[in-house]
């Protein structure tokens, strides 16, 4: 049985602790350098990658 959903990458700023959730991009891995923090200007790092379940229909 296959899983359906959307791969999500979470980046975190080690300085201020802000987290950013975005769509997974090829090449992402935990510990990878990410973007720049909008709040303090520090480098962000990938903290986790997970599968967000697809919305269920009722």
Legacy VTK file of the C-alpha trace (Angstrom):
# vtk DataFile Version 3.0
C-alpha trace
ASCII
DATASET POLYDATA
POINTS 58 float
0.000 0.000 0.000
1.574 3.295 -1.112
1.526 6.475 0.902
0.078 9.597 -0.627
0.770 13.081 0.544
3.161 15.970 0.253
6.811 15.890 1.330
7.514 18.820 3.651
10.890 20.259 4.672
11.228 22.233 7.908
14.091 24.718 8.202
15.097 26.144 11.586
17.260 29.085 12.591
19.765 28.034 15.276
20.068 31.623 16.549
16.441 32.644 17.136
14.616 29.299 16.777
12.206 30.381 14.022
10.930 27.480 11.892
9.892 27.631 8.240
7.793 24.913 6.581
8.135 24.539 2.798
7.741 21.976 0.035
10.527 19.412 -0.240
13.100 20.085 -2.961
15.362 17.483 -4.573
18.630 17.384 -2.672
17.148 18.301 0.732
18.561 16.404 3.722
18.579 16.944 7.476
21.431 19.287 8.393
21.619 20.935 4.970
22.087 24.708 4.897
18.884 26.444 3.921
17.846 30.008 3.389
18.453 33.138 5.416
16.263 33.815 8.469
13.879 36.725 7.821
13.960 37.702 11.508
17.641 37.744 12.466
19.554 37.238 9.192
21.305 34.010 10.257
21.655 30.904 8.088
18.828 28.371 8.509
19.281 24.590 8.417
16.965 21.715 7.480
15.694 20.327 10.778
13.284 17.636 9.534
11.624 16.153 6.465
8.260 14.409 6.682
5.263 13.262 4.655
2.149 15.358 5.276
-0.939 13.230 4.560
-3.146 14.218 1.644
-6.463 15.768 2.683
-9.212 13.195 3.048
-12.537 13.617 1.334
-15.745 13.237 3.298
LINES 1 59
58 0 1 2 3 4 5 6 7 8 9 10 11 12 13 14 15 16 17 18 19 20 21 22 23 24 25 26 27 28 29 30 31 32 33 34 35 36 37 38 39 40 41 42 43 44 45 46 47 48 49 50 51 52 53 54 55 56 57
